[in-house]
Amino acid sequence: MAGSLILDEDGIYDPSHFNDRLLLGLKGTMSEAELHMLHARLIGGAMNKARRGELWQRPPIGYVFDAHQRLTFEPDVQVRSAVRLLFETFRRMGSAGEVVKYFSEHSLLWPRRVFSGPRAGDVVFGPLEHNRVLQVLHNPRYAGAYVFGRTRSRKGPDGKGRHRTVGREEWQVFLPNAHPAYITWEDYEANLARLRANYNAFSGDRRSSPPREGTALLQGMVVCGRCGLRMTVRYCVRKGHPEPYYTCLKKRIETGKGRCQEIAGGGIDEAVGQLVIEAVTPAMLDVALEVFEELRARKHEVDRLHRAQVDRAREEAELAKRQFMLVRPENRLVADALEREWNEKLRRLAHDEEVYARATKAAGVQPCGDIDERIRGLVVDFPQVWKDPRTSARDRKRILRLLVEDVTLARVEKMIDVHIRWRGGATTSIKQPVPPRRWETVQTPVSIVERIRALATEQTDGQIAGALNADHLLSGAGKSFTRRIVQAVRRSYGIESYHDWLRRQGWLTAVEMAPRLRLTRGTAKRFARDGLVRAVRADDKGIILFAPPEGPLPKGHRGKRHRDRRVFPKLDAEVRKEVQYET
């Protein structure tokens, strides 16, 4: 378009002419083909070296190349111990997050190799991060395998590369037992399976999950007996304690319909725990000894890592000291910098020694033969250990996962079918009654309800509560009776109040009684207080009801107060006691 010319070593071309454009196109196609052939030959050479296990790859932390370019263990003891402790902690905890928490709680550092900058090749230590744990667990080189082609790259529409990880069957090169390993290949696959199970805890089906802090013993292991999907855990706080409920919400989330079923987990957990006690008790001694040895080895490994950290800090402090002592006095700027570095190393050494001292003190007394025998005698009684309140819910769940694969729950009318699938493939089926509902657990006993029904024709709610408390009776919720509790019981069972019963018997209010007495309401109430008229307090608010008059009223009752006394003579004390007037 602009008439520009193109020049190369063979001549000058004008792209505006057809012949020159054709020649340039042929040359471009041939150059692209040549670049493709060169790239293919380079890739082919790299693949040939990879098939022989000779293609260089950056060694993961914990490995170095020796003089013969063979991958071997890191000579640094602290680095090797940190890598082994990571795998051991994950095997025990079953969660990458728990590994990070364990390292943080024990103030353990994770090594990292610097690949660029002035400190390239050095190993530095820092806090362990979650993504670093996942990288180590997913790396097959820790299992002694040489692997090539675990990822595929492809450019997107924006020209940027996209990388994706492929499965084991798509790896281009896989050479097992190519170098020393920290774990076996079986352990590597078991770790990946555990990570997939943990990931499924956040997926739609929530297939499994690592043991958490909640009180639900079967958390992450319950299968719905109706739809076959995993059931989640919900907690309801009752009387200050969380009560687990196993709920199947998949159908409700996807279709908007009701949930499959919801089952209270308290009774189910107790039944499954009893089965675990019966299954574990015969071999409890061997299991306890293995766990005890594992705890001892774990403490020893942590102690060794702490000692390695202290030794490394001490060596760095000694090196900084020698550098400072060798500097010439006239080089004040250099001496000041070296002195600051020396002080920093000394502070780091003091911190590591303090952490090591705290860890040693927290570890307590080291196990000995006498303690072994005492533990042997203690752990034989596994039911007591299982039911001990000091045994955490997470520890019980870990023990359960060693024996049980999953538990299927199906509610059929008034019973719950519980099917337990053990690790070895055996199954056990039991039936549990449906736990009572919340309102049934706080329901007032029938005998107390009938007594309230009988007293309701003679006393108010407050007086009934006093009579029940005098007999040391409690409500369904385990509380002392009050006027409001008695009122709630009456309304729940359709029992009339004392006021309603009297009204149904024909008793009159002050408004209704005053015209019959040809008095005012105030005078009628005063007659009731003085005992001249038969009246009672019908409720706890002080409402007075009058008995219906049986005969004609005497004359002259509308006089003044002294005349009223002539018509209705004041009763003596003995007669007043017989008047049905309740204050």
C-alpha positions as CSV (number, residue, x, y, z in Angstrom):
1,M,0.0,0.0,0.0
2,A,2.9,2.4,0.8
3,G,5.2,1.1,-1.9
4,S,7.8,-0.1,0.6
5,L,10.5,-2.5,-0.5
6,I,11.8,-5.6,1.3
7,L,15.5,-6.5,1.2
8,D,17.2,-9.8,2.1
9,E,20.5,-11.4,1.1
10,D,19.0,-12.6,-2.2
11,G,17.6,-9.4,-3.6
12,I,15.0,-6.7,-3.3
13,Y,11.2,-7.3,-3.5
14,D,8.2,-5.1,-4.1
15,P,5.2,-6.5,-2.2
16,S,2.9,-4.5,-4.6
17,H,3.9,-6.8,-7.5
18,F,2.2,-10.2,-7.7
19,N,5.4,-12.2,-8.5
20,D,7.3,-10.7,-5.6
21,R,4.4,-11.4,-3.2
22,L,4.3,-15.0,-4.4
23,L,8.0,-15.4,-3.9
24,L,7.9,-13.9,-0.5
25,G,5.0,-16.2,0.5
26,L,6.9,-19.3,-0.6
27,K,10.0,-18.2,1.3
28,G,7.9,-17.5,4.4
29,T,6.3,-21.0,4.2
30,M,9.6,-22.7,3.8
31,S,11.1,-20.7,6.7
32,E,8.1,-21.8,8.9
33,A,8.5,-25.4,7.9
34,E,12.2,-25.2,8.7
35,L,11.5,-23.7,12.1
36,H,9.0,-26.5,12.7
37,M,11.5,-29.1,11.9
38,L,14.1,-27.6,14.1
39,H,11.6,-27.4,17.0
40,A,10.5,-30.9,16.5
41,R,14.1,-32.1,16.5
42,L,14.8,-30.2,19.7
43,I,11.7,-31.6,21.4
44,G,12.6,-35.1,20.1
45,G,16.1,-34.8,21.7
46,A,14.6,-33.7,25.0
47,M,12.1,-36.6,24.9
48,N,14.9,-39.1,24.3
49,K,16.8,-37.8,27.3
50,A,13.6,-37.8,29.4
51,R,12.9,-41.5,28.5
52,R,16.4,-42.3,29.8
53,G,15.8,-40.2,32.9
54,E,18.7,-37.8,32.0
55,L,16.8,-34.6,31.2
56,W,17.6,-32.1,33.8
57,Q,14.8,-30.8,36.0
58,R,15.0,-28.5,39.0
59,P,15.4,-30.7,42.1
60,P,12.6,-30.3,44.7
61,I,13.5,-29.2,48.2
62,G,15.1,-32.1,50.0
63,Y,17.1,-33.2,47.0
64,V,20.4,-32.2,45.3
65,F,22.5,-33.4,42.4
66,D,25.8,-35.1,43.3
67,A,29.0,-34.9,41.4
68,H,27.7,-37.5,38.8
69,Q,24.5,-35.5,38.3
70,R,22.4,-38.1,40.1
71,L,19.6,-37.0,42.4
72,T,20.2,-37.7,46.0
73,F,19.1,-36.6,49.4
74,E,19.9,-33.1,50.7
75,P,23.0,-33.4,53.0
76,D,21.5,-30.8,55.4
77,V,19.9,-32.8,58.3
78,Q,17.4,-30.0,59.1
79,V,16.0,-30.0,55.5
80,R,15.6,-33.7,55.4
81,S,13.9,-33.8,58.8
82,A,11.5,-31.1,57.8
83,V,10.5,-33.0,54.6
84,R,10.0,-36.3,56.5
85,L,8.0,-34.5,59.2
86,L,5.7,-33.0,56.6
87,F,4.8,-36.4,55.2
88,E,4.5,-38.0,58.6
89,T,2.2,-35.2,59.9
90,F,0.0,-35.5,56.9
91,R,-0.3,-39.2,57.3
92,R,-1.3,-38.7,60.9
93,M,-3.6,-35.6,60.5
94,G,-5.0,-36.3,57.0
95,S,-5.2,-32.6,56.1
96,A,-2.8,-30.1,54.5
97,G,-4.2,-27.3,56.7
98,E,-3.5,-29.4,59.8
99,V,0.1,-29.8,58.7
100,V,0.5,-26.0,58.4
101,K,-1.1,-25.6,61.9
102,Y,1.2,-28.3,63.4
103,F,4.3,-26.6,62.1
104,S,3.0,-23.2,63.3
105,E,2.1,-24.5,66.8
106,H,5.6,-26.0,67.3
107,S,7.4,-23.1,65.7
108,L,9.0,-25.2,63.0
109,L,10.4,-23.7,59.9
110,W,10.2,-24.9,56.3
111,P,13.3,-24.8,54.0
112,R,13.2,-23.0,50.6
113,R,16.0,-22.8,48.0
114,V,16.8,-19.5,46.4
115,F,17.2,-19.8,42.6
116,S,18.1,-16.2,41.6
117,G,19.9,-13.2,42.9
118,P,23.1,-12.9,44.8
119,R,22.1,-15.8,47.2
120,A,21.2,-18.2,44.4
121,G,21.6,-21.8,45.6
122,D,21.3,-21.0,49.3
123,V,18.6,-22.6,51.6
124,V,16.5,-20.2,53.6
125,F,14.0,-21.1,56.3
126,G,10.6,-19.5,56.8
127,P,7.0,-20.4,57.9
128,L,5.3,-23.3,56.1
129,E,2.4,-22.3,53.7
130,H,-0.6,-24.2,52.6
131,N,0.3,-24.2,48.9
132,R,3.8,-25.4,49.6
133,V,2.3,-28.5,51.4
134,L,0.1,-29.2,48.4
135,Q,3.1,-28.9,46.0
136,V,5.1,-31.4,48.1
137,L,2.2,-33.9,48.4
138,H,1.5,-33.8,44.6
139,N,5.1,-34.2,43.6
140,P,5.9,-37.8,42.6
141,R,9.6,-37.3,42.8
142,Y,9.4,-37.6,46.6
143,A,8.3,-41.2,45.9
144,G,11.5,-41.9,43.9
145,A,9.9,-41.6,40.4
146,Y,11.2,-39.7,37.5
147,V,8.3,-38.0,35.7
148,F,8.0,-35.9,32.6
149,G,5.0,-34.5,30.8
150,R,2.6,-34.0,33.8
151,T,1.3,-30.7,32.3
152,R,0.1,-29.6,28.9
153,S,0.3,-26.0,27.5
154,R,-1.8,-24.4,24.9
155,K,-2.1,-20.8,23.8
156,G,-5.5,-19.1,24.2
157,P,-7.2,-16.4,22.0
158,D,-5.2,-13.7,23.8
159,G,-1.9,-15.4,22.9
160,K,-1.1,-16.3,26.5
161,G,-0.2,-19.9,27.4
162,R,-2.7,-22.1,29.4
163,H,-1.3,-24.9,31.5
164,R,-3.3,-27.8,32.8
165,T,-2.3,-30.9,34.8
166,V,-3.1,-34.3,33.2
167,G,-3.8,-37.6,34.8
168,R,-1.4,-40.4,35.6
169,E,-2.3,-42.3,32.4
170,E,-1.3,-39.3,30.2
171,W,2.2,-38.8,31.6
172,Q,4.8,-39.0,28.8
173,V,7.6,-40.5,30.9
174,F,7.3,-42.4,34.2
175,L,10.3,-44.2,35.6
176,P,9.7,-45.6,39.1
177,N,12.6,-46.1,41.6
178,A,14.8,-43.7,39.7
179,H,16.4,-42.1,42.8
180,P,16.1,-42.4,46.7
181,A,12.6,-41.7,48.0
182,Y,11.1,-40.1,51.1
183,I,7.9,-42.2,50.8
184,T,6.8,-45.2,48.9
185,W,4.7,-45.1,45.8
186,E,1.8,-46.6,47.7
187,D,2.0,-43.8,50.3
188,Y,2.1,-41.2,47.5
189,E,-1.1,-42.6,45.9
190,A,-2.7,-42.8,49.4
191,N,-1.9,-39.1,50.0
192,L,-3.5,-38.1,46.7
193,A,-6.6,-40.1,47.5
194,R,-6.8,-38.4,50.9
195,L,-6.5,-35.0,49.2
196,R,-9.2,-35.9,46.8
197,A,-11.4,-36.9,49.6
198,N,-10.7,-33.6,51.4
199,Y,-11.5,-31.7,48.2
200,N,-14.8,-33.6,47.9
201,A,-15.8,-32.2,51.2
202,F,-16.3,-28.8,49.4
203,S,-17.8,-30.3,46.2
204,G,-21.5,-30.7,45.5
205,D,-21.7,-34.3,46.9
206,R,-19.5,-33.6,50.0
207,R,-18.3,-37.2,49.7
208,S,-15.9,-37.1,52.6
209,S,-14.0,-34.7,54.8
210,P,-11.2,-34.8,57.4
211,P,-12.2,-35.0,61.1
212,R,-13.1,-31.7,62.5
213,E,-13.7,-30.3,66.0
214,G,-17.5,-30.8,66.1
215,T,-19.2,-33.3,68.3
216,A,-20.8,-35.3,65.4
217,L,-18.9,-38.6,65.5
218,L,-20.0,-39.6,61.9
219,Q,-19.2,-36.2,60.3
220,G,-18.2,-36.7,56.6
221,M,-19.1,-40.5,56.7
222,V,-22.9,-40.6,56.6
223,V,-24.7,-41.7,53.4
224,C,-28.4,-41.1,52.8
225,G,-30.3,-44.3,52.6
226,R,-32.9,-42.8,50.2
227,C,-30.9,-41.0,47.5
228,G,-27.4,-42.4,48.1
229,L,-25.8,-39.0,48.5
230,R,-23.7,-37.8,51.4
231,M,-25.4,-36.1,54.4
232,T,-24.2,-32.9,55.9
233,V,-24.0,-32.0,59.6
234,R,-26.0,-29.3,61.3
235,Y,-25.8,-28.4,64.9
236,C,-28.6,-27.1,67.2
237,V,-27.6,-25.8,70.6
238,R,-29.8,-27.2,73.4
239,K,-29.3,-26.6,77.1
240,G,-25.9,-25.1,76.2
241,H,-24.6,-28.1,74.3
242,P,-24.4,-28.6,70.5
243,E,-26.6,-31.4,69.3
244,P,-25.7,-32.9,65.8
245,Y,-28.3,-33.5,63.0
246,Y,-27.5,-35.4,59.9
247,T,-29.3,-33.8,56.9
248,C,-29.6,-34.6,53.2
249,L,-29.9,-31.3,51.4
250,K,-28.7,-32.2,47.9
251,K,-32.2,-32.7,46.5
252,R,-33.5,-29.6,48.1
253,I,-30.7,-27.4,46.7
254,E,-31.0,-28.8,43.1
255,T,-34.8,-29.1,42.7
256,G,-36.2,-26.8,45.4
257,K,-38.1,-29.7,47.0
258,G,-38.1,-30.8,50.5
259,R,-35.0,-32.5,52.0
260,C,-34.8,-36.3,51.9
261,Q,-34.4,-36.8,55.6
262,E,-33.0,-35.3,58.7
263,I,-32.0,-37.5,61.6
264,A,-30.8,-36.5,65.1
265,G,-27.3,-37.9,65.5
266,G,-27.0,-38.2,69.3
267,G,-28.4,-41.7,69.6
268,I,-26.8,-42.8,66.3
269,D,-23.3,-41.7,67.5
270,E,-23.7,-43.6,70.8
271,A,-24.7,-46.8,69.0
272,V,-21.9,-46.7,66.5
273,G,-19.4,-45.8,69.3
274,Q,-20.5,-48.9,71.2
275,L,-19.9,-51.1,68.2
276,V,-16.5,-49.5,67.8
277,I,-15.7,-50.3,71.4
278,E,-16.7,-53.9,70.9
279,A,-14.7,-54.2,67.7
280,V,-11.5,-52.5,69.0
281,T,-11.3,-54.0,72.5
282,P,-9.7,-57.4,71.5
283,A,-6.8,-55.8,69.7
284,M,-6.6,-52.7,71.8
285,L,-3.2,-53.4,73.3
286,D,-1.4,-53.8,70.0
287,V,-3.0,-50.7,68.6
288,A,-2.2,-48.7,71.7
289,L,1.5,-49.7,71.7
290,E,1.8,-48.7,68.0
291,V,0.2,-45.3,68.7
292,F,2.5,-44.9,71.7
293,E,5.6,-45.6,69.6
294,E,4.4,-43.2,67.0
295,L,4.0,-40.5,69.6
296,R,7.5,-41.2,70.9
297,A,9.0,-41.0,67.4
298,R,7.0,-37.8,66.6
299,K,8.4,-36.1,69.7
300,H,11.9,-37.2,68.9
301,E,11.6,-35.9,65.3
302,V,10.3,-32.5,66.5
303,D,13.1,-32.3,69.1
304,R,15.7,-33.0,66.4
305,L,14.3,-30.3,64.2
306,H,14.5,-27.8,67.0
307,R,18.0,-28.7,67.8
308,A,18.9,-28.4,64.1
309,Q,17.4,-24.9,64.0
310,V,19.5,-23.9,67.1
311,D,22.7,-25.4,65.6
312,R,22.2,-23.5,62.3
313,A,21.5,-20.3,64.1
314,R,24.6,-20.8,66.2
315,E,26.8,-21.5,63.2
316,E,25.5,-18.3,61.4
317,A,26.2,-16.3,64.6
318,E,29.8,-17.7,64.8
319,L,30.3,-16.9,61.1
320,A,29.1,-13.3,61.6
321,K,31.4,-13.0,64.6
322,R,34.4,-14.2,62.6
323,Q,33.7,-11.8,59.8
324,F,33.4,-8.9,62.2
325,M,36.6,-9.8,64.0
326,L,38.5,-10.0,60.8
327,V,37.6,-6.5,59.5
328,R,40.2,-3.8,59.8
329,P,39.5,-1.1,62.4
330,E,39.8,1.8,59.9
331,N,36.9,0.3,57.8
332,R,34.3,1.7,60.1
333,L,31.4,1.5,57.6
334,V,32.1,-2.2,56.9
335,A,32.6,-2.9,60.6
336,D,29.2,-1.2,61.5
337,A,27.4,-3.3,58.9
338,L,29.0,-6.5,60.1
339,E,28.3,-5.6,63.7
340,R,24.6,-5.1,62.9
341,E,24.5,-8.5,61.1
342,W,26.2,-10.2,64.0
343,N,23.6,-8.7,66.5
344,E,20.8,-9.9,64.2
345,K,22.2,-13.4,64.2
346,L,22.6,-13.3,68.0
347,R,18.9,-12.3,68.4
348,R,17.9,-15.1,66.0
349,L,19.9,-17.5,68.0
350,A,18.3,-16.4,71.3
351,H,14.9,-16.7,69.8
352,D,15.5,-20.3,68.5
353,E,17.0,-21.3,71.9
354,E,13.9,-19.9,73.7
355,V,11.6,-21.8,71.3
356,Y,13.6,-25.0,71.8
357,A,13.4,-24.6,75.6
358,R,9.6,-24.0,75.5
359,A,9.2,-27.1,73.3
360,T,11.3,-29.2,75.6
361,K,9.4,-28.1,78.6
362,A,6.0,-28.7,76.9
363,A,7.0,-32.2,75.9
364,G,7.2,-33.1,79.6
365,V,8.9,-36.2,81.0
366,Q,10.3,-38.6,78.3
367,P,8.7,-42.0,78.3
368,C,10.5,-44.8,80.2
369,G,10.0,-48.4,81.0
370,D,7.9,-47.7,84.1
371,I,5.6,-45.4,82.1
372,D,5.3,-48.0,79.3
373,E,3.9,-50.5,81.8
374,R,1.6,-47.9,83.3
375,I,0.3,-47.1,79.8
376,R,-0.1,-50.8,79.0
377,G,-2.3,-51.1,82.0
378,L,-4.3,-48.0,81.2
379,V,-5.1,-48.4,77.6
380,V,-6.4,-52.0,77.9
381,D,-9.6,-50.5,79.2
382,F,-10.5,-48.9,75.9
383,P,-14.2,-48.1,76.8
384,Q,-13.0,-45.9,79.6
385,V,-10.5,-44.1,77.2
386,W,-13.2,-43.7,74.6
387,K,-15.7,-42.2,77.0
388,D,-13.2,-40.1,78.9
389,P,-14.2,-36.4,78.5
390,R,-10.5,-35.5,78.0
391,T,-10.6,-37.5,74.7
392,S,-11.3,-35.0,72.0
393,A,-14.0,-35.5,69.4
394,R,-11.4,-35.3,66.6
395,D,-9.4,-38.2,68.2
396,R,-12.6,-40.3,68.3
397,K,-13.3,-39.5,64.7
398,R,-9.7,-40.5,63.7
399,I,-10.1,-43.9,65.5
400,L,-13.4,-44.4,63.8
401,R,-12.0,-43.7,60.3
402,L,-9.4,-46.4,60.9
403,L,-12.2,-49.0,61.2
404,V,-15.3,-47.7,59.4
405,E,-15.7,-46.9,55.7
406,D,-19.1,-45.2,55.9
407,V,-22.5,-45.4,57.6
408,T,-25.9,-45.4,55.8
409,L,-28.9,-44.0,57.5
410,A,-32.5,-44.6,56.4
411,R,-35.6,-43.6,58.4
412,V,-38.5,-46.0,58.2
413,E,-41.6,-44.9,60.1
414,K,-40.6,-44.9,63.8
415,M,-37.2,-46.7,63.4
416,I,-33.9,-45.8,61.8
417,D,-31.9,-48.4,59.9
418,V,-28.2,-48.0,60.5
419,H,-25.9,-49.9,58.1
420,I,-22.2,-49.8,58.9
421,R,-19.6,-50.7,56.3
422,W,-16.2,-51.6,57.9
423,R,-12.8,-51.2,56.2
424,G,-12.4,-54.9,55.6
425,G,-15.7,-55.1,53.6
426,A,-17.9,-56.5,56.4
427,T,-21.2,-54.9,57.2
428,T,-23.2,-54.5,60.4
429,S,-26.9,-53.5,60.5
430,I,-28.7,-52.2,63.6
431,K,-32.0,-50.5,64.2
432,Q,-32.4,-47.4,66.4
433,P,-35.7,-45.8,67.5
434,V,-36.4,-42.3,66.2
435,P,-35.3,-39.8,68.8
436,P,-38.1,-37.8,70.3
437,R,-38.7,-34.3,69.0
438,R,-37.8,-31.2,70.9
439,W,-41.3,-30.6,72.2
440,E,-41.6,-34.2,73.3
441,T,-38.5,-34.0,75.4
442,V,-39.9,-31.0,77.4
443,Q,-43.4,-32.3,77.5
444,T,-45.1,-32.2,81.0
445,P,-45.8,-35.6,82.4
446,V,-49.4,-36.8,82.2
447,S,-49.8,-37.2,85.9
448,I,-48.9,-33.6,86.5
449,V,-51.3,-32.5,83.7
450,E,-54.2,-34.4,85.4
451,R,-53.4,-32.8,88.7
452,I,-53.4,-29.4,87.2
453,R,-56.8,-30.3,85.6
454,A,-58.2,-31.2,89.1
455,L,-56.7,-28.1,90.8
456,A,-58.0,-25.8,88.1
457,T,-61.5,-25.9,89.6
458,E,-60.3,-24.8,93.0
459,Q,-57.2,-22.6,92.6
460,T,-55.7,-20.0,90.4
461,D,-52.6,-20.6,88.3
462,G,-50.3,-19.1,90.9
463,Q,-51.8,-21.2,93.7
464,I,-51.5,-24.3,91.5
465,A,-47.8,-23.5,90.9
466,G,-47.2,-23.2,94.6
467,A,-48.9,-26.5,95.4
468,L,-46.9,-28.3,92.7
469,N,-43.6,-26.8,94.0
470,A,-44.5,-27.8,97.5
471,D,-44.6,-31.4,96.4
472,H,-41.1,-30.9,94.6
473,L,-42.5,-31.5,91.2
474,L,-40.8,-30.2,88.0
475,S,-42.0,-29.3,84.6
476,G,-41.0,-31.2,81.4
477,A,-38.0,-28.8,81.0
478,G,-36.8,-29.6,84.5
479,K,-37.8,-26.2,85.9
480,S,-39.9,-25.2,88.9
481,F,-43.5,-24.3,88.2
482,T,-44.5,-20.7,87.8
483,R,-47.9,-19.0,86.9
484,R,-46.9,-18.7,83.3
485,I,-45.8,-22.4,83.0
486,V,-49.1,-23.6,84.5
487,Q,-51.0,-21.2,82.2
488,A,-49.1,-22.7,79.2
489,V,-49.9,-26.2,80.2
490,R,-53.6,-25.4,80.6
491,R,-53.8,-23.8,77.2
492,S,-51.9,-26.8,75.6
493,Y,-54.3,-29.3,77.0
494,G,-57.5,-27.2,76.8
495,I,-58.0,-26.9,80.6
496,E,-60.3,-24.2,81.8
497,S,-59.0,-21.6,84.2
498,Y,-60.4,-21.1,87.6
499,H,-62.1,-17.9,86.4
500,D,-63.7,-19.6,83.4
501,W,-64.9,-22.6,85.5
502,L,-66.6,-20.3,88.0
503,R,-68.2,-18.3,85.2
504,R,-69.6,-21.4,83.8
505,Q,-71.0,-22.3,87.2
506,G,-72.9,-19.0,87.2
507,W,-70.7,-16.8,89.4
508,L,-71.0,-13.1,88.7
509,T,-68.6,-10.2,88.3
510,A,-68.9,-7.0,90.4
511,V,-70.6,-5.2,87.5
512,E,-73.2,-8.0,87.3
513,M,-73.6,-8.3,91.1
514,A,-74.1,-4.6,92.0
515,P,-77.5,-4.2,90.3
516,R,-78.8,-7.3,92.1
517,L,-77.6,-6.0,95.4
518,R,-78.8,-2.5,94.5
519,L,-75.4,-1.3,95.4
520,T,-72.5,0.3,93.6
521,R,-69.5,-1.9,92.5
522,G,-67.3,-0.4,95.2
523,T,-69.8,-1.3,97.9
524,A,-70.2,-4.8,96.5
525,K,-66.5,-5.3,96.7
526,R,-66.4,-3.9,100.2
527,F,-69.0,-6.4,101.2
528,A,-66.9,-9.1,99.7
529,R,-63.8,-8.0,101.7
530,D,-65.9,-7.8,104.9
531,G,-67.2,-11.3,104.3
532,L,-70.9,-10.2,104.0
533,V,-71.2,-11.6,100.5
534,R,-69.8,-14.9,99.3
535,A,-67.0,-14.1,96.8
536,V,-63.6,-15.4,95.7
537,R,-60.6,-14.1,93.8
538,A,-60.9,-15.9,90.4
539,D,-57.3,-15.3,89.1
540,D,-53.9,-13.9,90.1
541,K,-54.8,-10.4,88.9
542,G,-57.4,-10.0,91.8
543,I,-60.6,-10.2,89.8
544,I,-63.5,-11.0,92.2
545,L,-66.4,-13.2,91.3
546,F,-69.6,-13.4,93.4
547,A,-71.7,-16.4,94.1
548,P,-75.2,-16.0,92.7
549,P,-77.7,-14.9,95.4
550,E,-80.1,-17.7,96.6
551,G,-82.9,-15.6,98.2
552,P,-84.5,-12.2,98.2
553,L,-82.5,-9.3,99.5
554,P,-83.7,-7.6,102.8
555,K,-85.1,-4.1,102.7
556,G,-83.3,-1.0,103.8
557,H,-80.0,-1.9,102.3
558,R,-79.5,1.5,100.5
559,G,-78.9,3.4,103.7
560,K,-75.6,4.8,104.9
561,R,-72.7,2.7,106.1
562,H,-74.1,2.4,109.7
563,R,-77.5,1.4,108.3
564,D,-75.8,-1.2,106.1
565,R,-74.4,-2.7,109.3
566,R,-77.9,-3.0,110.7
567,V,-79.1,-4.8,107.6
568,F,-75.9,-6.9,107.3
569,P,-74.7,-7.5,110.8
570,K,-70.9,-7.9,111.1
571,L,-70.0,-11.5,111.4
572,D,-67.8,-12.7,114.3
573,A,-64.4,-14.2,113.7
574,E,-65.6,-17.9,113.8
575,V,-68.3,-17.3,111.2
576,R,-65.8,-15.3,108.9
577,K,-63.6,-18.3,108.7
578,E,-66.4,-20.3,107.1
579,V,-67.0,-17.7,104.4
580,Q,-65.5,-18.8,101.0
581,Y,-63.5,-15.7,100.5
582,E,-59.9,-16.1,99.4
583,T,-57.4,-13.3,99.6
